[in-house]
Amino acid sequence: MEVTIEKFNPWKDSLISGIFLLIIGIIMVALQGESLSIILIIAGILCVVMGAFTLYGGLKSKFTPTLVMGAIVLVIGLALLLVTGLVEDFMMAMLCIAVILIGLVTLLGMGGGFAVAKGSRIITVIIGILMVVVGIYGLLNLDGAADLVMTVIGIILIIAGVLQLVEFYQLKKISS
């Protein structure tokens, strides 16, 4: 019996997540409000497929929790596909709340913020305030703020993606 052990390369995770975050961020900035619909439709398709496979596996094994989980995921997928507009408003509200919370965390300095040097605390404060303002504006104007909120989230994802790619480069350099 032959056992293959793959060498652990932490930089692979940074590379993959960095590229993924960068692509999603660019899509969100480029498509703005429409990107939420596209993301929800893709999520709906994935949920329908995953729910169908889970349901099939549950039927085959007669395992009730798997059947229930498959049915729930399938229903969520169908809801995402059939009533995208309704789900869109709910998701936009959730995204606005998330932007507010991330802004507060950034503002209070609990998450390290966007500061890259000791003297850049002012940048962290400005970004935190802007995120809170954008999030509140989005909550008060769900339909009209979609472009702005998706652009802000897209920019955050692009920054996170670039930071992940920098981490990839540093980890790759160390492991070489």
Long-range contacts (C-beta under 8 A, 24 or more apart in sequence): 9-175, 10-171, 10-175, 11-167, 11-168, 11-171, 11-172, 11-175, 14-164, 14-165, 14-167, 14-168, 14-171, 15-164, 15-165, 15-168, 15-172, 17-161, 17-164, 18-161, 18-162, 18-163, 18-164, 18-165, 18-167, 18-168, 19-161, 19-165, 20-161, 21-157, 21-158, 21-160, 21-161, 21-164, 22-157, 22-158, 22-161, 22-162, 22-165, 23-161, 24-154, 24-157, 24-161, 25-153, 25-154, 25-155, 25-156, 25-157, 25-158, 25-159, 25-160, 25-161, 26-154, 26-158, 27-154, 28-150, 28-151, 28-153, 28-154, 28-157, 29-150, 29-151, 29-154, 29-155, 29-158, 30-154, 31-150, 32-146, 32-147, 32-150, 32-151, 32-154, 33-146, 33-147, 33-150, 35-150, 35-154, 36-88, 36-91, 36-92, 36-95, 36-146, 36-150, 37-84, 37-88, 40-80, 40-84, 40-87, 40-88, 40-91, 41-80, 41-81, 41-84, 43-77, 43-80, 44-76, 44-77, 44-78, 44-79, 44-80, 44-81, 44-84, 45-77, 45-81, 46-77, 47-73, 47-74, 47-76, 47-77, 47-80, 48-74, 48-77, 48-78, 48-81, 49-77, 50-77, 51-75, 51-76, 51-77, 89-142, 89-143, 92-138, 92-142, 92-145, 92-146, 92-149, 93-139, 93-142, 95-138, 95-149, 95-150, 95-153, 96-135, 96-136, 96-138, 96-139, 96-142, 96-145, 96-149, 97-135, 97-139, 98-135, 99-131, 99-132, 99-134, 99-135, 99-138, 99-149, 99-152, 99-153, 100-131, 100-132, 100-135, 100-136, 100-139, 101-135, 102-131, 102-156, 103-127, 103-128, 103-129, 103-130, 103-131, 103-132, 103-133, 103-134, 103-135, 104-128, 104-132, 106-131, 107-131, 107-132, 114-159
